[in-house]
């Protein structure tokens, strides 16, 4: 599998999520979008990285969880 699988955890109505999606598209960074309101396991994953909070966007790359990251932080995490 892809070690650098990129998952962006989000929820509807989150302006920071929409902004991040636009930036990821502009930078050509492929990612999967997971709506935490549709997926209890996804919400639990976010809580595990965000000190028990459901803070979105949270981006998971391999074993790394980035809470409300900038695109630059995401790009840095993608470099092996």
Protein Blocks (a to p, Z undefined) as FASTA:
>chain_A
ZZklccddddehiaklmmmmmmmmmnopacddddfklmmklmmmmmmmngopacdcddde
hjbccehiafklmmmmmpZZ
